[in-house]
């Protein structure tokens, strides 16, 4: 048997490995807690398992942490990390803190699911670099665990509360690894992050959206819509040529029927697409859909030629949707002073 990534193993898998190795099976749960709950980075940090047992376990299980290449901190507290993987590839993830006066603070980690991306959306820095490979479940979870380990050096009680799969890559094109990562992050003996506090963002991979509705109806779904006309969306989101808007919206209706969950529709706004007519088109497209629109002013990316919209135009765009009965909000902007657009930091480092 080959070596298995420890961070990608569920507790029952570790219990079975312990049984196969002739170790007491409760060692599997102990190991799971050290890795997933306490976010240890090495075998040396594990204290209640004997060195002999750890050596035996290390013959089957590989424990490694991501190499931090760079950290950027925004004036609003957002932290963006560039991590190097074992094969030399690099990924980004972001920690966003939100303080609340009447509820607990939120600590949201935006994770990557692929090295690069094959979708190639017109405004995305990640897509410009093309697709390299999928991340394993261990590499996806590892982003959360390594950030947790880093912040706990400053605040021992730190706990990630929310996960958004909105970093580099299209999560639904790495479906199995993403779903396993969600199970690991949700596990009560691990990070114990609620299913409803995790959101997958997709450009609209129709078959996987319906599969997700069956496999995990509790996790949130966000659809990167960005345009209400096929000819425009074809240019912004090339996946639209395979799954055009009529099919995508039919799928969204079916997803909401199956899960009874509303979908977040993400709309990236530029200086060129904030006209009243485009807002009216969007309102017509979403009429009757259980959902909410999140307006996102783009972060300028070199090479796309797209510029940020005027704030007043965003307000007018939102007002058109509200007048049509569409639930809408503008995303609270975070980290705009630190290469905020996904993929920018990696491009800057590699470029």
N, C-alpha and C positions, 0 to 999 in steps of 0.2 A: 504493500500500500504506500501511496505517496504522502508527502507532508501536507497537512491541512492548515489553513489559516485559522488561528485560534479565535481571533476577533469575529470571524464569520460563523462560529458554531453556537447553536442553541444549547440550552442546558441538557436536554435529553440526548443530544449528539455527544456532548462531553461525558455524560454518564455512561453511554455505550462504549466510548473509547476507553474509559477507565476499566470497564468490565473486560474488554478485549485485552487490555494490558495487565490484567490480574491485580488491579488496584481496587481499593474500596470505592464503591460507586458514589458515595456522598462526596468524594473528592471532586467529582464533575461539577456539582452545584457550587462547591467552594471556589473552584477555579473560575466558573462563570461569574460569580459575584465579584471576585478580584478584578477581572478583566472588564466586565460590562458596567458594574456599579461603581467600583472604586477607580476605574480608569487607569490602572497601572500600565507602565510603559515597558516593563521588563520582568523577567522571571525573578530577579533579585528582590523585587518589591513585595513578593508574595511571602507572607510570614507564617501562616499556620499549616503549611504543607511541607513535609520533610524534603530535604535536598535530594534524597534518593528518588522520591516520588516525582519531584519536579524534573529531575534528569530523565526519568522514564517518559514522562509526559512530553518533554521537549523533543524526544525522538520521533514523535508523531505530529506534534503541533508546533506551528511557527508563530511566534509572537514578535511583531515589529511595530514600531510607531512611525508615523509620517515624519519626514525631515522638514522642519520649518526653514524655508528659504528667506522669507520676508514677512514682516508684519507692518501694516499701516494702520494708524489710528486717526480717526476723524475728530474734528472738534465737537461733534455731537456724541462721541463715545463709541461709535461703530468701529469695529476692528476687522480688517480684511487680511486674510492669510494666504500666502502662496506656499504650498507644500510640494515637496518632491517625493515621488513614489519610488519603490525599489528598483524599477527598471529605468529610472531617470526621467520619466514623464512628469509633468507638473500640473497641478490642479489648484483651484481657488475655492475658498469658502469664507463666509462672512458671519460675524457675531453682531447682532443688533440688540441693544438693550432698550427697553421701554419702561419708564417709571409710571406707576399708577398710584393714585391717592386713595381709591376706594376698593382696590383689589390687589392681588399680588403682582409684583413686577414680572415682566416677561423678558426672557432671555431667548431670543430666536436665533437659530443657526440655519443659514442658507447653505445647503450642501450641493456638491457636484455629483453627477452620476456617470459621467463619461469623460474621457480625455478628449477634448474637442467636441464637435457635434456635426452630424451629417445633414442636418436640416437646412442650415445656411440662411437663416432669416436675415433680411437686408440690413437691419440696424444692430445686429449682434456681433460683438467682438469675437466671441468664441467660434461662431460659424465661419468667420473669415479664415481661420486657421485650419479648417477641415476636421475630419474625424480620425482619431488615432485608435482608441479601443474603449471597451466598456470597463467600468470599475467593478471589482468584486464587492460582495456584501461587506466583507471585512474592511475594504478601502472606503466605502461609503460611511459605515459606522465609525471608522477610525477618525474621520474628520470631527465628529461630535466628541469622541472620547479624548482626542488630543487637545481640543479647545478646552474641554472640561478640566483636564489635567493642568493645563497652563493657567487658567483663571483661578483654580483652587490654590495655586501658590500664593495668590493675593487674598483670596476669599475662600477659606476652607468649606464654607456652606454653599458655594455656588452650585446651581443646578440648571441645566438647560430645560426650558419649559415648552418650547415650540420648535418644530422642524419644518422647513419649507424646502422641497426638492425643486429648487429654482436656480441652481447654479449651472455650471457647465454641463451641457448635454441634454438630451431628450429622455426623461426618466422612463417613459413607456416603451422606449426602444431598448431598454435594459431592464425589462419587466421583472424577471425572476430575482435578480440581485436586489432590486429596489424593494420588492415585497418582503424578502428575507430581512433586509436591513430594518424595515418597519417593525417586523416581529421582534427583532433583537432590541430595538430602541424602546418598544412598548413593554417589554418583559418586566414583570413586577420585581424580579430579582436583579434587574439591570437599571437602566435610566428611568424606567417606569413613566415614559412620556405618553400621555393619552392619545389614542388613535385620532380623536377629534382635534388634537393639537398638532397634527401633522397634515401637510398639504402637498399634493403632487401637482406640478404645473406641466401641462402638455400643450403642444402646438396643434393637437387634434389627431392623434393616432386612433382612429375610430374603433378598430377591432379590440384594442387593448383597453379602451375606455369602458366598453361593455363587459369585458372580462373583469376589470377592476370592480365594477358594480356587483359582480357575483362573488369575487374572491375577498374583497375588503370594502364593504359599503360604508364603513365608519370613517375612513380617511377622507380628508377634504380633497376636492378637485378644482383646479383652476385651469381655464382654457385661454391660451394666448390667441385672442381673436384678431385684434388690431385693425380690421377693416370689415365692412359690411357688404362689399361688392367683390365678386370673384376675381374680376380683372385686376383690382387693386391688391387683393390679398394674395393672388398668385405671385405678384412681385415681392411682397413683403414676407410672405410665409410660403415657400415653395411646396410644402406638404399639402397645400390647398389644391394643387393640381391632381393629387391622388384622391384626396377626400374633400371635395368642394363644399361650399357653405351649406347647401341644401342637405347634403348627407350629414355634415357635421352637426347641424342644428337638430336634425331628426334624432341623431345619436344622443345629443344633450337632453332632449325631451325624454328619451327612453331611459337614460341614466337617472334622471331625477325621478321618473316614475318608479324605477326599481329600488332606488335608495332612499327616496323621500328627502334628499339633500339638495340644497341649492348649490349651483355652480358659480364660482367667481369668474367673470369674463374680464381678462386683462386687455386693455387697449392702450398701446403705446402712442403717445401724442407727439407730433413733431410740429415745426413751424408751418408745415405744408398741409396737414390733414385735420385742422381744427375748424373747418368751415361748418356753418349751420347745416348745410345739406348733408354732410357726412354724419353729423349727430342724428339727424332725422332718419337717415338710412339705418343707422344702428338701432334706433328705437323701434323701427318697424321690424327689423330682423329678430329682436329679442322679445317682441310682444308675446305674452303668454308663457314665456319661459321662466321657470323657477330659478332665479339667479340674481346676481349683483354685479355691477360694473365697477371695476377699479381702473381709474384713469392714471396712466403712468407717464409723466414727462420724461422723454428719453434722455439718457446721458450721452453726450456727443462722443462718437467713436471715429477716430481718424480713418479716412478711406470711404466712409458711407455718404458723406456730403449732407447729412441730416442735422438740423439745428433744433435746439430746444424751443418750445412754444412760449408765447407770451402768457403770463399767469391769468390775465383778464380773458384771453381766448379760452383757456381751460375752464374758467368759471362759467362762461357763456355756453360752452359745449355741455357741461354738466347740467346746466339749467334746462336745456332742451330735453335731455333725458328725463330729468325730474318731472318736467311738465307732461311728459308722455307716460308717467307712472312707473318709470324704470328706477330701481334702487341703484344709487351711484355714490361713489366717493373718490377722492383723489388720494393717491398713495402718499403717506407721510415720507418725505424724502430723507434718506439716510446716506451718509458717506459720500456726498457729492464732491467733496474735496480730496478724495483718496482713490482715484481711478475706480469709480463706483460701478461702472458697467461691467457685467460679467465677462471675463476674458481679457480685460484691459491690462491687468497686472502681469498676467502670463505673457501677453504679447510684448509688453514693455521689457520684461526680463529677457525673453528669448530673442527679441528683435535686435 
